[in-house]
Amino acid sequence: MRTKRIWRRDLEEKRGLGRVPANFYAIELAKGARTLRRVTNMSGDGLLIESPLADELPGQMVDLELPRQRGETPLRVQGEVVYVTDRGQVGVHVTSTRLPVEALGGREAL
């Protein structure tokens, strides 16, 4: 019998900042395509996004464009996929910059 194994680091002990609930869309940039990803929570160093196909893999690098609340230019960040659940939740550790949590979440132009 084959089972799906989910690789997941022990994030609870390594996370330096608490999570904040979120409900906005980020854009994943990959091979010239722009794909919407719903952000459900975030901290200064990571995001939890929804990916209906859950086809990301732990260790994969992703480029995201995050909207800002005050209409400023979107923030572009790079991150590493840390875990993927079979329900389509993808944990991303942001590697490029600390996230300004209070300034994120607005409308994003496609």
Secondary structure, 3 states (H helix, E strand, C coil): CCCCCCCCCCHHHHCCCCCEEEEEEEEEEECCEEEEEEEEEEECCEEEEECCCCCCCCCCEEEEEECECCCCCCEEEEEEEEEECCCCEEEEEECCCCCCHHHECCCCCC
